Amino acid sequence: MPSNFEYPIIVSALALLVYYYTLFRAGTSRTKYNVEAPSHSGPPEYERIVRVHQNTLEHLALFLPGLWLFAFTVGPVWAAGIGVIWPLARLWYAFGYYEDAARRTAGLLISMPPIYIFVLGSLVAAILKLV
């Protein structure tokens, strides 16, 4: 394995663990709030938990490939340093949203810049390597 790729591996594992936490929380809340599959309708507390899970998956689909594109084009240490923000901010988002929808904003906004940096940064780096 090329040097320093252990760092984005660790960040990827942390991101997947955060996602799994939201998955687990959504699954167990079905029982807690007595919501039968396949319904996603229930009390607001349940719907917020499910929305955290869905939104985290939506962002994970951009975060993980972006992290690895950036790691290969810019550098694995930079990717991990920027990327570690995402799982921490997603937890902030989740815990805020679980309590009240209005409390999700800070965690959401902090979790988004790493994705933009990864996608745009890897695109620019790849183009620069071609010219």
C-alpha positions in Angstrom: 0.0 0.0 0.0 1.3 3.5 -0.8 2.5 5.6 2.1 0.0 7.2 4.5 -3.1 5.7 3.1 -3.9 4.3 6.5 -5.2 7.8 7.4 -8.0 8.0 4.9 -8.8 4.3 5.8 -9.3 5.3 9.4 -11.5 8.3 8.4 -13.5 6.0 6.0 -14.1 3.5 8.9 -15.2 6.3 11.2 -17.6 7.7 8.6 -19.0 4.2 8.1 -19.4 3.7 11.9 -21.3 7.0 12.1 -23.5 5.9 9.3 -24.1 2.5 11.0 -25.0 4.3 14.2 -27.7 6.3 12.3 -28.9 3.0 10.7 -29.1 1.3 14.1 -30.9 4.2 15.7 -33.4 4.3 12.8 -34.0 0.5 13.0 -34.4 0.3 16.8 -36.7 3.4 16.8 -39.3 1.3 14.8 -39.9 -0.8 17.8 -39.7 2.1 20.2 -42.3 4.1 18.3 -44.3 1.1 17.0 -43.8 1.9 13.3 -44.4 -1.2 11.2 -42.3 -1.7 8.0 -42.3 -0.4 5.3 -43.9 2.8 6.7 -41.8 5.8 7.6 -44.7 7.7 9.1 -44.8 8.0 12.8 -44.4 10.5 15.5 -42.1 13.5 14.8 -39.4 11.9 17.0 -39.3 8.8 14.9 -39.4 10.8 11.6 -36.4 12.9 12.7 -34.4 9.8 13.5 -35.2 8.3 10.1 -34.4 11.6 8.4 -31.0 11.7 10.0 -30.3 8.2 8.7 -31.5 9.0 5.2 -29.6 12.3 5.0 -26.4 10.7 6.3 -26.6 8.1 3.6 -27.2 10.8 0.9 -24.1 12.6 2.1 -22.0 9.5 2.5 -22.5 8.7 -1.2 -20.6 11.9 -1.9 -18.2 11.9 1.0 -16.5 8.5 0.6 -15.7 8.7 -3.1 -14.7 12.3 -2.7 -12.3 11.5 0.1 -10.6 8.8 -1.9 -10.4 10.9 -5.1 -8.8 13.7 -3.0 -6.4 11.2 -1.3 -5.1 9.9 -4.7 -4.9 13.3 -6.4 -3.9 15.6 -3.6 -2.6 13.4 -0.8 -3.9 11.0 1.8 -2.8 13.0 4.9 -4.6 16.1 3.5 -7.7 14.0 2.8 -7.8 12.5 6.2 -7.1 15.9 7.9 -10.0 17.5 6.1 -12.1 14.3 6.1 -12.2 13.8 9.9 -14.4 16.9 10.1 -17.2 15.0 8.4 -18.0 12.2 10.9 -17.7 14.5 13.8 -20.0 17.1 12.2 -22.5 14.3 11.2 -22.7 13.3 14.8 -23.3 16.9 15.8 -26.0 17.0 13.1 -27.6 13.7 14.3 -27.7 14.5 18.0 -29.1 18.0 17.3 -31.7 16.7 14.9 -32.8 13.9 17.2 -33.8 16.6 19.7 -35.3 19.2 17.4 -35.2 19.8 13.7 -34.0 23.4 14.2 -30.8 22.1 16.0 -29.5 20.2 12.9 -28.2 23.2 11.0 -24.8 23.7 12.5 -23.7 20.1 12.1 -25.1 20.0 8.6 -23.3 23.1 7.5 -20.0 22.0 9.0 -20.2 18.6 7.4 -20.7 19.9 3.8 -17.4 21.8 3.1 -15.2 18.6 3.2 -17.4 17.2 0.4 -17.0 20.4 -1.7 -13.3 20.5 -1.1 -12.8 16.8 -2.0 -14.8 16.9 -5.2 -13.6 20.3 -6.5 -10.1 19.8 -5.2 -9.6 16.4 -6.8 -11.1 17.7 -10.1 -8.7 20.6 -10.1 -5.7 18.5 -9.1 -6.4 15.9 -11.8 -6.8 18.6 -14.5 -3.5 20.2 -13.4 -1.7 16.9 -13.6 -2.9 16.6 -17.2 -1.6 20.0 -18.3 
